Amino acid sequence: MNTPITLCGIALRPKSKAPMQSITEVMVTKVAGLDGDAKGKPGKRQVTVLSQQQWQLVCEELSASLSWTIRRANLLVEGLEFDANMVGKQLRIGQLILLITGETDPCHKMDSQFQGLQQALRPNWRGGVCCTVLADGRVKIGDLVQLVQ
């Protein structure tokens, strides 16, 4: 039996360089990404998604208990680990459909959040994936997530 994949976190940044804000529900659209997020313009990196399991590996490697929001990703999913074979596949969360466009490369800003974070995010797609919105939808924590071809 497959473990269900669930949405366990939602975060956005209301303006550039502001801290991430955790929320419980949000509308996600092709035009704006997450409603209220400053970085949601259309493109290959419209929405970023992080795996809870892969984030846990990062925390273990750093011997630190860190909030996933310091990664600056928009969505956190549990029950799925990302890899290169997922590029071109879709994540469906209710009516929302996201196209996985590539890996979210960790930048130098990660080390200003926690020393060593950038390097810990590099292996095995631990930094998550970038997505573009194919179909609008409202999502909330606890929603089931499907990975489809």
C-alpha positions as CSV (number, residue, x, y, z in Angstrom):
1,M,0.0,0.0,0.0
2,N,1.3,3.4,-1.0
3,T,1.7,6.1,1.7
4,P,-0.6,9.0,0.9
5,I,1.1,12.3,0.0
6,T,-0.3,15.2,1.9
7,L,0.2,19.0,1.9
8,C,1.6,19.7,5.4
9,G,2.7,23.3,5.0
10,I,2.0,26.5,3.1
11,A,4.1,29.7,3.2
12,L,4.4,32.9,1.2
13,R,6.4,36.1,1.2
14,P,4.1,39.2,1.1
15,K,6.9,41.4,-0.3
16,S,10.5,40.9,-1.5
17,K,13.0,40.2,1.3
18,A,10.2,39.8,3.9
19,P,10.2,36.7,6.1
20,M,8.1,33.8,5.0
21,Q,4.6,33.6,6.6
22,S,3.0,30.3,7.3
23,I,-0.7,30.1,6.4
24,T,-3.3,27.3,6.4
25,E,-5.1,27.9,3.1
26,V,-4.5,29.8,-0.1
27,M,-5.7,30.3,-3.7
28,V,-3.0,29.5,-6.3
29,T,-3.4,30.9,-9.8
30,K,-1.7,30.9,-13.2
31,V,-1.5,34.7,-13.0
32,A,-0.2,35.2,-9.4
33,G,1.0,31.9,-8.0
34,L,0.1,31.9,-4.3
35,D,-2.4,34.7,-3.6
36,G,-0.4,37.3,-1.6
37,D,3.0,36.0,-2.5
38,A,5.5,38.6,-4.0
39,K,7.3,36.0,-6.1
40,G,4.4,34.2,-7.9
41,K,4.7,35.7,-11.4
42,P,4.3,33.2,-14.2
43,G,7.4,31.2,-15.1
44,K,9.3,28.0,-14.3
45,R,9.7,29.0,-10.7
46,Q,6.2,30.2,-9.9
47,V,5.7,27.9,-7.0
48,T,8.3,26.0,-5.1
49,V,7.6,22.7,-3.3
50,L,9.7,21.0,-0.6
51,S,9.6,17.4,0.7
52,Q,9.2,16.9,4.4
53,Q,11.4,13.8,4.3
54,Q,14.2,15.5,2.4
55,W,14.0,18.5,4.7
56,Q,14.4,16.1,7.7
57,L,17.6,14.7,6.2
58,V,18.9,18.3,5.9
59,C,18.2,19.0,9.5
60,E,19.8,15.7,10.6
61,E,22.9,16.4,8.6
62,L,23.1,19.9,10.2
63,S,22.2,18.5,13.7
64,A,19.6,21.2,13.9
65,S,15.8,21.4,14.2
66,L,15.0,24.1,11.6
67,S,11.6,25.4,10.4
68,W,11.1,24.4,6.8
69,T,10.1,28.0,6.0
70,I,13.8,29.1,6.2
71,R,14.1,27.2,2.9
72,R,11.8,29.8,1.4
73,A,9.6,27.2,-0.4
74,N,5.9,27.8,-0.8
75,L,4.5,24.3,-0.2
76,L,5.7,21.4,2.0
77,V,4.5,17.9,1.2
78,E,4.8,14.7,3.2
79,G,5.1,11.2,1.7
80,L,7.1,12.1,-1.5
81,E,10.8,12.6,-2.2
82,F,11.8,14.6,-5.3
83,D,14.3,13.5,-8.0
84,A,15.2,14.3,-11.6
85,N,12.7,11.8,-13.0
86,M,9.9,14.0,-11.8
87,V,10.6,16.9,-14.2
88,G,7.6,17.2,-16.5
89,K,5.3,15.4,-14.2
90,Q,2.4,17.1,-12.4
91,L,1.4,17.6,-8.8
92,R,-2.3,17.7,-8.3
93,I,-3.7,19.1,-5.0
94,G,-7.5,19.3,-5.4
95,Q,-8.2,21.5,-8.4
96,L,-4.7,22.9,-8.4
97,I,-2.3,21.4,-11.0
98,L,1.4,22.2,-10.9
99,L,3.9,21.2,-13.5
100,I,7.3,20.3,-12.1
101,T,9.9,22.3,-14.2
102,G,13.1,21.5,-12.3
103,E,15.1,21.4,-9.2
104,T,15.1,24.4,-6.8
105,D,18.8,25.2,-6.6
106,P,19.9,26.4,-3.2
107,C,21.5,29.8,-3.3
108,H,24.0,31.6,-1.1
109,K,21.1,33.1,1.0
110,M,20.6,29.7,2.6
111,D,23.8,30.1,4.6
112,S,22.6,33.4,6.0
113,Q,19.6,31.5,7.4
114,F,21.8,28.7,8.9
115,Q,25.5,28.1,8.2
116,G,26.0,25.0,6.0
117,L,22.4,24.9,4.8
118,Q,23.2,25.6,1.1
119,Q,25.6,22.6,1.0
120,A,23.1,20.3,2.9
121,L,20.4,21.1,0.4
122,R,22.5,20.3,-2.7
123,P,22.4,16.4,-2.8
124,N,19.5,14.4,-4.2
125,W,17.1,17.3,-4.8
126,R,16.8,18.1,-1.1
127,G,16.1,21.7,-2.1
128,G,12.8,20.8,-3.6
129,V,11.3,21.5,-7.0
130,C,10.1,24.5,-9.0
131,C,6.7,24.4,-10.6
132,T,4.5,26.4,-12.9
133,V,0.7,26.6,-12.4
134,L,-1.3,24.8,-15.0
135,A,-4.7,25.0,-13.4
136,D,-5.9,27.3,-10.6
137,G,-7.1,25.9,-7.2
138,R,-7.5,26.6,-3.6
139,V,-5.4,24.4,-1.3
140,K,-5.3,23.9,2.5
141,I,-3.1,22.0,4.9
142,G,-4.1,18.3,5.0
143,D,-5.1,18.1,1.3
144,L,-4.1,15.0,-0.6
145,V,-1.4,15.4,-3.3
146,Q,-1.1,13.2,-6.4
147,L,2.0,12.8,-8.6
148,V,0.8,12.2,-12.2
149,Q,2.5,11.7,-15.5
